[in-house]
Amino acid sequence: MKYLILLFSICLAVPVTAQQRTPLPHGMVYGTKPGTTAMLPTWRVEAFMDTKTRISTTIRGRVIKVTKPKGGWFELDAGKGKIITAHFRNIGINIPVELKGKIVIVEGVAEKQFIADDLQHFAGDTVVGKKQHTVKTNPLRRLTFEVKGLMVD
């Protein structure tokens, strides 16, 4: 009778342990493994770019949220309320939602959003009295990052 109760309790415990999610291990890689030699923190990327519109670099930062697990779309915290929107170059990569809050090392291409301050995109506009167009950009979301590889730190 004791063995029957023990066997019954083990059978009930197995499905409960199977439902628990395993934490993401340190060093888990998605895509290609990023190089860590010239790594920048996310809050320094925009200042490092200066006047360049695109740079290839490796950055380290915290994932704010995973917006689309299929295709690998997520957001990184860039400090002072700024956000870096990142996505994988290879659309076939799926990332887990549990990546939220984790510190990651990401390699890829950082790109500034184009803002035409001098209205060059309307250079041939000669109609007098025409309403000037404004470019609506969020200053907190200026950078996008095309990811080649991601590693959980």
N, C-alpha and C positions, 0 to 999 in steps of 0.2 A: 504494500500500500504506500509506503514511503517513496519507493522508486516511481510509482505511478504519479504521485503528486510532484516529484522532482522533474520528471519527464514532461508533465503538463506545463509546469512553470517555465521550463526551458523553451518549449514550443511557443509560448506566449511572448517570451523576451526576444526571440530572433527577429520577428517583423519590426519591432520597435527600434532595434539597433540598425536595421537595414534602412530605415527611413531617415536617419541622421545624415546630414551632409558632411562630407569630409572637408576640412579647411584646405585652402590652396597652399601647396607646399612652397617653401622658399626655393627660388630658382626655376619655377615652372615657366616654360617658354612657349610663346605663341608666334607663329611666323618664323623668321630667322632669329638666331641669337644675337642680341645687340652687343656691340663693342662698348666697353666701359672705360676706355682710356681718356677721352676728352669729354667727360660728362658735365652737363650744366644743370643747375636746379631750374625748375620751371619758372620761377619768378625772375630769372635773369635773362631769359631767352629774348624778349623783346628789346631790351637794352643792348644785348650782344649783337642783334641784327642791325641796329643803327639805321642806315638808309637802305640796306639791302632788302629786296622783296622776298627772296628765297634763300635758305641755307640748309645744308645737310648737317645734322647734328644728332647727338644722343642727349636726352634729357631725363631727369629723375623727378618724379612728383607723385602726388596723391590723386587717385581716381575719385572724382566727385560722384559720378553716376555712369552707368552703362545705359546708353539710350537705345541701342539696337544690338542685341547679342549676335544676331546673324549679320555677318559682314564686318563686325568689330567696330562699332561706333561707340565712343565714350568721351567723357569730358575730364580734363585735368585742371586742378587748381593752380592758378598762376600767381596767387597772392594778391592782396589788396582788392579782393572782389573780382578779379579778372579770371576768365575761363579760357582754356585752350581746347578747342573742339578737335578731336582726333578720330581718324578712321584708318583702317587697314587698306593698303594698296591692293592686296589680294582679297577679293570679295568673298572667297571661299572659307575664310577663317571665322570661326565662331568663338566668342569669349564668354565666360560665365558671368552671370549677374553678381556673383559673390565677389567680384573684383572691386566692388564699391568699397571705398575706405582703405584700400591697400596701396602701398607705395610700390610704384613700378618704374622700371628703366625701359625707356622707349627710344628706338632709333628710327630715323626717317628724315623727312623734309618739312621744315617749318616755313610757313608762307604767311605774309601779311595780307590782309584784305585790302584791295585797291580802293583808295579814296581819291576821287578827282577833285581836289580843293581848288585848282585853278580852272575848272570847267573845260578842260581840254576835249572832253568827249562831245562838246557842243561847239567846236571851233568854227564850223561853217554856218552856224545859226545867225542869220542876218535879219530876221523878222523883228521889227521894232515893237516894243510893247508886249512881247511874248513873255509869259511867266517863266522865270528861271527855274530850272529843276534843282532839287536838292537831293543829295545822296544821304539816305538814312542809314547810318551805321551805328551800331552799339559800341561805344568805346571799351566796354568790358569784354567784348568778344571780337577782338581784332585778329587773332592768330588761329590758323588752322594747321593741323599736323597730319601728314600722310605717313602712316606707320609701315615700316618694313618688318620690324620685329619688336616684341614686347617680352619682358621678363619680370616676374613677380619678385620684389626685393624682400 
